[in-house]
Each structure stands twice: as structure tokens, then as C-alpha cells.
């Protein structure tokens, strides 16, 4: 064993691999060799220091990889008296030791140790951190009574604001900035008018993940743990904002939380740290995050189980033991698939793999920093925004109108339906189940509901009623007797048609097609026409049960007289109900 003089590449790798946020010291490299073959179980090599390693610092042995270039750390153990670090290795080459810490209260002791004269390289950086200005919002829409979120402070990990959308003051805007050096996964609850993120373009990130997934089957799972499906990656120092209409917020019903950010886990924290370091080196932050997720994909389960500083550090070392030099090959394949110059891919991949192994080897102290530990104790409410709306306009003046077409001689002007062969077959109405004269009638693919039976001729029925327009069915076959009470009691029967305060009329109808509801729990009830919807109409949505904020048309009358209309889920007020 003898000290060696490093060449330019070896020296560069030592000096450029480190994150600028860490105190790092690298021992004098030595060439380790033996005359005979190594035993099957490997050999233990040890580096001894002249003074104990201070608390709060981690250490590891590392070798220089001549194939890919760069120094690679290996799983190592610091002695109980903290005067040495050892590792069982299976090859001999140029080896050194590294120690690292995040600067903190014991910075003086750490720096004294690092500058004690037995180190080839050292640096002292600032605490791993990011600070950005909080977001700004002004005003608020009239329908928003209040909002709740963590009060703004320059030291908060996240800062929020709520206000009116400058381009449309009737909409609410919600913003959040990430005031830390690690990423958060953000989930927006309502449908939105727009979403903006000053970080990576989600489309570009999706393309990168698709390319990487072909090379690493575990990557997709690891990434979903970092950024769950449907969530948005809020990077360090970036801002996420969105705008929503009154209808989109009211469509949440009793739910008031509109924005939630996840608590950082050991896995998300490591991907954030490694991703930024690698992304800076590659020149593409999205690539950096993906490579970081690829590096720890084989140990994600251990990271998720980590609950304290000790288990987090152990999990990081598990990652290190599963990576070794195979990571360089995988990174090279990925960078090649991303169109990097083949002439530089090998050296770049080796440098990246080295950086990742080095940081994993001495990452333990990072998990004890005030920023990371502090985030574990922050209440979930500090990572949420809640919005509260005004009470909808009272609908106490709702007017009920009982439909009785035969009492007014409308059959004389009604359009007669031509059954073209077989007669219409009629059954008790599903829409007006409590009226004994209400039926639905079928002829091949034509369905009319409700149709009202002539009180003196059970083969004649009037169907429809929109704008007092009716269709006449003659010679119908009434198969069953409707047991409905036909008592005409207001509020007992469900309405089959409603009039809205905006001038539209919504009629119960069966609509063919695949319609996506504006929110979960709604079904197609029929069509709203006239008013703002014209003759083309807009979908009338309703709840299948007599609950929620949308008027139910399939059972007894609900308590809230509103309907949901159109693809955007606009909530409108009912002033007339026809039954």
C-alpha cells in the first residue's frame, strides 16, 4: 500500500463531485495491492484517523473506477471510537476515504477535523437550503367568504396566497411557492380554468419518463412514490398556481380543501437532492430527477420504511450497496436514448454515478438538518389551502306546477307519432312514479317519458311538454297499471321538468352517448334548452339519490333546489318545478 499521485481526471473527480451545500473532506488516496489472489469473502481495508470523527459527520471508503471514471463509494462502517472507517472489498485499486456533513452548530469542530492536515481536498458550504419570495394575490371574488392556509413567513417551507384572478375577477386564484431545497408533490382538488407551474413542463417530463421506463422497469413505480398519479411536481424555489370558477369550487360540495402538498419522505428528499445535483451537471433538471429516481429504484421500499435518522441513513446505505458500478452503464444507456453525444456519454455517466454513490455514502447528516427534521413535525394543515363559499341564494319561492295536458285540449294541436307498424308499448313512468296517469312508452329505439294517459281512453297518451309542445300517441298498448297515488301533493312527486332563473328549461330525457360528468356522483338527467344554452342545449346533470347540491330527478324531491348544467358543471337555481 502506498500513496499515489493522482492524474488530472482523478483529481477533477474528487473536486467536482460534491454538492456545494456540504462540508466534505477527502483523504489522501493510496494504491492497495497484494501479491496473491483475494479470498472469496474479500478483504477488509481500514483508514485510521489521528482524531475521532466528530458527531454529525459520516464517512465512507471509495475507489477510483477506471472503466467509467469517477470515485465510487462503497458501504462502510465507522468504528465505535470514531477513529477509523472500514469496508469489506472484493478488488484492490486506488482507494481513499471521504467524510461529510451539513454545516450546523458544530461547524467549528467539523471544519477543524477536515483541515487537520491529513486530507487531500475539503470544502465548507452553506446549509442545504433555498429561499424565495412568497407569492402575491389581490382581492377576492364575491362568492368567496374566506380561505385558510399557513400564515406567510419568510422561514416557512411553503407560502400560499388566495385572491381574484387578474384576468377574470369572478374566478379565484390560488398560489404556492416552495421555500425549501427539496421538492413537494402537489394535488389540486377542483377542476380548474388554468394551472401554471414555473418549474418543469409536465409534457416534457412525461416524454422523459417514457424513455427512461423502457430502460428501467422499477422506475415507474419509484416515480409514482415521488410524484403520485395526478399530482404536480413543485420543485425547490418554484411557484404553482391555478384559477377556478365559482361553479368548479361549489362542485366540490362539502369538501373545502383545494390544494394539498405531500410531506417529504426520505425517498422524495433523496430524489430531490440527487436530482438537482445530477440535473445541474447534465444541464437538464428533468433528466436529473429521472436519473436520481433510477438510481434508488432498487431500494425505494427501504426508504419508504425509514422513520428516523438512523433508519434513513441505513436505507441510503442499502441504496449504495445495490448500485455499485452498474449504475454508470444504465445512466449511459439513458443519456444515449436522450440524444447525448456518444463521445462524452461514458465520462459523463461515470461522473454522475460517482456523484450519486458519494452523496449516498455520507448523506446521513442531511437527515438531521433543521429543514428536513422540521418538515416531519409540521402539521398537515400547514400544507393545505381551504376555500369557503357564500351560501347559495335562497330558493324558498320555488313554484310547483302540476302538468295536466288533457285538461286543456292540447291533443288537438299535438304532433301525432307514427308507430310505423307495431304500436307503442307503455309502462308505468320511472320519472313520475307517484302519478298514476304517468307512463313511459317505447317503440323500437324511441322512448318517451313521461307520457300522460287520457283519463277516458287508455290507448291515447300525450308526451313531452317542453315549451308546451306535445306529441300524441294513439293506439298504444298499456301493459301495466301505474299504482301511483295521483294525489297531486306538492313536493311529493319528483319533477320531470324544471325552469331555471337564467331562463332555461331542463327536461328529463334519455340521451345516447358517452358523457363525462363534471364531477363524480352525477348522472345524465336530461337536457337544458333556451336561456343561455339555445336550442342546441346543455347536459342536465343530477344525483342518483336525493342528496347533494344537484336536484335529484329519479326519486323524492331533494332539499336543495339547484341543478348542475354543462361540461363545466355550472350550478343554477330552479324557480319552477313541473310534476
Secondary structure, DSSP 8 states (H G I E B T S, - for coil): -EE----HHHHHHHHHSS-TTSEEEEE--EE---SS---TT-EEEEEE-SS---TT-EEEEEEE-TTT-SEEEE--EE-TTSSEEEEEES--SEEEEEEEE---TTHHHHHHHHTSS-EEEEE----S-------------TTEEEEE-----TT-SEEEEEEEETTEEEEEEEEEEE-SSS-EEEEE-S--SEEEESS--HHHHHHHHHHHHTT-TTHHHHHHHHS-TT-EEE-TT-EEEEEE-HHHHHTTTT--EEEEE----HHHHHHHHHHHHHHHHHT-HHHHHHHHHHHTGGGHHHHHH--SHHHHHHHHHHHHHHHTTHHHHHHHHHHHHTT--HHHHHHHHHHHHHHHHHHHHT-GGGGGSHHHHHHHHS-GGGGEEEEEE------TT-EEE---GGGGTGGGTSEE---SSS--EEEE-SSSTT-TTEEEEEETTEEEEEEEEETTEEEEEEEE-GGG-EEEE-S-EE-S---------TTTS--SEEEETTS-EEEE----S----SSTTEEEEEEEESGGGTTT-EEEEEESSS-SSS--SSSS--SS-EEEETTTTEEEEEEEEE-
